[in-house]
Amino acid sequence: MAGQDQNNGDQNDVLDNNEIEPTQPNDVEEETAVEEYIMLDSKLDELNTALDYLEKKNDDIHERLKELLQSNIDVRQELRNESAAPTPKN
């Protein structure tokens, strides 16, 4: 039996040697990841700039619409005043 214990020890050594160790990222993978993050950051900056432009354009349109609405209110009020005023009889 002493020989069997020795064989069991050898089998355990074989199993231990067959285990897969986690791999560490190499320099190329790290460099690629850094480049991807830089590219992603650049794209996010572009999107942010585009959204800022659209927001400003939307604000400008909103302001112009408010001015147009106020102008229409003023014109309608003038028309009401004109139609309510007595017309001179000849």
Residue pairs with C-beta under 8 A, 6 or more apart in sequence:
25 33
